[in-house]
Amino acid sequence: MKPTDFSKYISDFVSRYLPHEKGVSNNTIIAYRDTFVLLIEFLQKEKKIKIEKLTLDKVTKKVILEYLDWLQNIRNCGNATRNARLAAIHSFYRFLQQESLEHLYQCQNILSIRFKRSQNKSITYLTIEAMKLLLQQPDHTTLKGRRDLALLSLMYDTGARVQEIIDLTPSMLRLDTPPVIKIIGKGKKARVVPMLDAQTGHLKNYLKENRLDTASANMYPLFFNSRKEKLTRAGIHYIVQKYFKKARAANKMMLPDKISCHSLRHSKAMHLLQAGVNLVYIRDILGHVSVQTTEIYARADSKQKRKALEKAYVNINPDETANWTKNENLMMWLKKF
């Protein structure tokens, strides 16, 4: 069976363009791949188009819009998920218009599809006291408890994303003076994050206890499971939720109803902001491309807003203290008011 132009360009996009020309991460490739897996599923089920007969000319702007509606109406996806799928589709058609000029008009049609405005979610973060309570939960007397303490401490101290923590190896640590950590972020962009000596205590003990401080262990996963395999997203999520539930049981009022792994990253950013650290430095620590992304923390921090308002406040309101006590007849004063 002769391959169709759709299968040719999709396979080229996923296997060559994304990893080698764009240099995107494996997670991005998987997300883009899933977008087109769902698109093929939609075309087969809803449009009755067999995969062996699927050609580019059958995937029109109208079909893509119907696919996006199907995601929301049938699969119950929100605007954010719809926009993520559309971003993957846009990326493919930007690639296609460079590879095949004969499809230029079709590509521009599909690239004209707009993203839906999605509601900004509030940032969930822990106060400094709540963060201390969370880090008190791992059992220091067990090997796994000490690993979890080192993991949670490092997630908070560096503000790293979950995948960035998963990908860490001992070779990316420099725990001499001054201690720093090299983190590989989105788009395989590296950043060096400084750490304080006080932050590295648990990590040094963890490395020594697990013999990760030797040259032969340089490329091992920094955090691993009982099978010596690096932790997964699900594994780290389980660890965070395990100790969050314990902390909440200890003090329900101090912690929010729920948190995610990303909440530790949010917490670090908010604490840096509240300590007066410049947004540019916070951007570099978190690995944001633009300081505009980091500004969400400034907008979310009501405490900082209140301090700014109080600092600039000038009392221009008249004194509204009632002076009816100077009038012998309260009823007469009220009627004249």
C-alpha positions in Angstrom: 0.0 0.0 0.0 1.3 3.4 -1.0 1.7 5.9 1.9 -0.5 9.0 1.7 0.9 12.5 1.8 -0.7 13.0 5.2 1.2 10.0 6.7 4.4 11.1 5.1 4.4 14.7 6.4 3.1 13.7 9.9 5.8 11.1 10.4 8.5 13.5 9.1 7.1 16.2 11.5 7.2 14.0 14.6 10.4 12.0 13.9 12.6 14.6 12.2 11.4 18.2 12.5 10.4 18.3 16.2 13.4 16.5 17.8 16.2 17.6 15.4 15.3 20.9 13.9 13.1 22.4 16.6 14.9 20.6 19.4 11.8 20.2 21.6 11.6 18.0 24.6 10.3 14.4 24.6 7.2 15.6 26.6 6.4 18.1 23.8 6.8 15.5 21.1 4.5 13.1 23.0 1.9 15.8 23.5 2.0 16.7 19.8 1.8 13.1 18.8 -1.2 12.6 21.0 -2.9 15.5 19.3 -2.7 13.8 15.9 -3.6 10.4 17.4 -6.9 12.0 18.6 -7.3 13.7 15.2 -7.0 10.4 13.4 -9.5 8.8 15.8 -11.9 11.7 15.2 -11.6 11.3 11.4 -12.1 7.6 11.6 -15.1 7.6 14.0 -16.9 10.8 13.1 -15.9 11.4 9.4 -15.7 7.8 8.4 -12.3 8.3 6.7 -10.0 5.2 6.8 -6.5 5.9 7.8 -5.0 4.4 4.6 -7.1 6.9 2.6 -6.4 9.9 4.7 -4.8 12.7 2.6 -4.0 16.3 3.4 -6.8 17.7 1.2 -9.3 16.0 3.5 -8.1 17.8 6.5 -9.6 21.3 5.9 -10.1 24.2 8.2 -13.8 23.1 8.7 -12.6 19.6 9.7 -10.1 21.0 12.2 -12.8 23.2 13.7 -15.1 20.2 14.0 -12.3 18.3 15.6 -11.7 21.0 18.2 -15.4 21.1 19.0 -15.4 17.3 19.3 -12.6 17.6 21.9 -14.7 19.9 24.0 -18.2 18.5 23.5 -17.5 14.8 23.4 -14.3 14.4 25.3 -15.2 17.2 27.8 -11.9 19.1 27.3 -11.6 22.7 28.5 -10.3 25.7 26.6 -6.8 25.2 27.8 -6.6 21.6 26.4 -8.3 22.8 23.2 -5.7 25.5 22.8 -2.8 23.1 23.5 -4.1 20.8 20.7 -4.5 23.7 18.4 -0.9 24.8 19.1 0.3 21.4 18.0 -1.8 21.6 14.8 -0.5 25.1 14.1 3.1 23.9 14.5 2.5 21.1 12.0 1.0 23.4 9.4 3.8 26.0 9.8 6.1 23.1 9.1 4.0 21.9 6.1 3.9 25.3 4.4 7.7 25.3 4.3 7.8 21.8 3.0 5.0 21.9 0.4 4.2 25.2 -1.3 1.2 23.5 -3.1 -0.5 23.4 0.3 0.3 27.0 1.3 -3.3 28.2 1.0 -4.7 25.3 3.1 -2.0 25.9 5.7 -2.8 29.6 6.0 -6.5 28.8 6.4 -5.8 26.4 9.3 -3.3 28.8 10.8 -6.0 31.4 10.9 -8.0 29.4 13.5 -7.9 31.4 16.7 -7.3 30.2 20.3 -10.1 30.5 22.7 -9.7 32.7 25.7 -9.2 30.6 28.7 -9.9 31.6 32.3 -6.8 32.3 34.3 -6.7 29.9 37.3 -5.6 31.3 40.6 -2.1 30.2 41.8 -2.0 27.7 44.6 1.0 28.1 46.8 2.0 27.4 50.4 3.0 30.0 53.0 6.5 29.7 54.5 5.0 28.1 57.6 3.0 25.6 55.6 6.1 24.7 53.6 7.9 24.0 56.8 5.1 21.8 58.0 5.1 19.9 54.8 8.9 19.2 55.0 8.4 18.0 58.6 6.4 15.0 57.4 8.9 12.6 55.9 10.2 10.0 58.4 13.9 10.8 58.9 14.6 7.3 60.3 13.9 5.5 57.0 15.9 5.5 53.8 12.8 6.3 51.7 11.8 9.1 54.1 15.2 10.7 53.8 15.0 10.5 50.0 11.6 12.1 50.0 12.9 14.9 52.2 15.8 15.6 49.9 13.4 15.5 46.9 10.8 17.8 48.4 13.5 20.2 49.6 15.1 20.4 46.3 11.8 20.9 44.4 11.1 23.9 46.6 14.6 25.3 46.9 15.2 25.3 43.1 11.6 26.0 42.0 12.2 23.3 39.4 9.5 21.7 37.2 8.7 18.0 37.8 10.3 16.8 34.6 13.4 18.9 35.4 13.7 17.0 38.7 13.2 13.7 37.0 16.0 14.4 34.6 18.5 15.4 37.2 21.8 13.4 37.6 24.5 13.8 40.2 26.8 15.3 37.5 24.5 18.4 37.4 25.2 19.2 41.1 28.1 21.3 42.3 27.9 21.3 46.1 31.2 22.9 46.9 31.3 26.7 47.6 29.2 28.2 46.2 26.7 25.3 45.6 24.8 25.4 42.3 22.6 23.1 40.3 22.3 22.8 36.5 18.7 22.3 35.3 17.7 21.4 31.8 14.3 23.1 31.2 11.8 23.4 28.3 13.3 23.3 24.9 16.4 21.7 26.4 17.5 25.1 27.7 20.0 24.9 30.6 20.1 27.2 33.5 22.3 27.3 36.6 20.5 27.9 39.9 22.5 28.9 42.9 21.7 27.3 46.2 22.5 28.3 49.8 24.7 26.1 52.0 21.8 25.6 54.4 19.7 24.2 51.5 22.2 21.5 50.6 22.5 19.6 53.9 19.8 17.1 53.1 21.0 16.7 49.6 24.6 16.0 50.6 23.5 13.4 53.2 21.3 11.8 50.5 24.1 11.6 48.0 26.5 10.0 50.5 24.0 7.5 51.8 23.1 6.3 48.3 26.7 6.4 47.0 25.8 9.0 44.4 28.8 11.2 45.3 31.3 9.0 43.4 32.4 9.5 39.8 30.9 6.2 38.6 27.4 7.4 39.7 27.6 10.7 37.8 25.0 9.8 35.2 22.6 7.8 37.4 19.2 9.3 38.1 19.4 11.6 41.1 16.1 10.3 42.5 15.1 6.7 41.8 12.6 4.1 42.9 13.2 0.7 44.5 14.2 -0.7 41.0 16.9 1.9 40.7 14.9 3.6 37.9 14.4 7.3 37.8 11.1 8.5 39.3 8.2 9.1 37.1 5.7 12.0 37.1 3.2 9.8 38.8 5.7 8.7 41.4 6.6 12.3 42.3 2.9 13.2 42.4 2.3 10.4 44.8 5.1 11.5 47.1 3.9 15.1 47.2 0.3 14.1 47.8 1.3 11.6 50.5 3.0 14.2 52.7 0.5 16.9 51.8 -2.2 14.8 53.3 -0.2 14.2 56.4 0.6 17.9 56.8 -3.1 18.8 56.3 -4.1 16.2 58.9 -1.7 17.9 61.3 -3.0 21.4 60.6 -5.9 21.7 58.3 -6.2 25.5 58.6 -2.6 26.1 57.4 -2.9 24.3 54.1 -5.2 24.8 51.0 -7.7 22.1 50.1 -5.4 20.6 47.4 -2.0 21.2 45.8 -0.1 19.9 42.9 3.7 19.3 42.4 3.8 22.7 40.6 2.5 24.3 43.8 6.0 23.9 45.3 7.4 25.9 42.3 4.7 28.5 42.8 5.5 28.7 46.5 9.2 29.4 45.9 8.4 32.1 43.4 6.0 33.8 45.8 8.4 33.6 48.7 11.2 35.2 46.6 8.8 37.9 45.5 7.6 38.6 49.0 11.3 38.8 50.1 11.8 41.6 47.6 13.8 39.7 45.0 13.7 41.3 41.5 11.4 39.7 39.0 14.3 39.4 36.5 16.2 37.1 39.0 13.0 35.1 39.7 12.6 34.7 36.0 16.1 33.3 35.6 15.7 30.9 38.6 12.4 29.5 37.3 13.6 29.3 33.7 10.9 31.5 32.2 11.6 32.8 28.7 10.0 36.2 29.4 9.6 38.2 32.6 6.0 38.7 31.5 5.4 35.0 32.5 7.0 35.7 35.9 4.7 38.7 36.5 1.8 36.4 37.2 3.2 36.0 40.7 3.3 39.8 41.3 -0.4 40.0 40.1 -1.4 37.1 42.3 0.3 38.3 45.5 -2.4 40.2 47.4 0.0 40.9 50.3 2.4 42.7 48.1 -0.5 44.7 46.6 -1.7 45.7 50.0 1.8 46.8 51.1 2.1 48.9 47.9 -1.2 50.6 48.5 -0.5 51.3 52.1 2.9 52.7 51.3 1.4 55.1 48.7 -1.7 55.9 50.7 -2.6 59.5 51.5 -5.7 60.2 53.6 -7.9 62.5 51.5 -11.2 61.4 52.9 -13.1 63.9 55.1 -13.7 63.1 58.7 -17.1 61.3 58.8 -17.3 61.1 62.5 -20.9 61.9 63.5 -21.3 65.1 65.4 -25.0 64.7 66.4 -23.9 64.6 70.1 -23.4 68.4 69.8 -27.1 68.7 69.0 -29.6 68.3 71.9 -32.3 66.9 69.7 -31.1 63.7 67.9 -34.3 63.4 65.8 -34.0 67.0 64.5 -30.3 66.4 63.6 -31.2 63.2 61.7 -33.9 64.9 59.7 -31.6 67.8 58.7 -28.8 65.3 57.8 
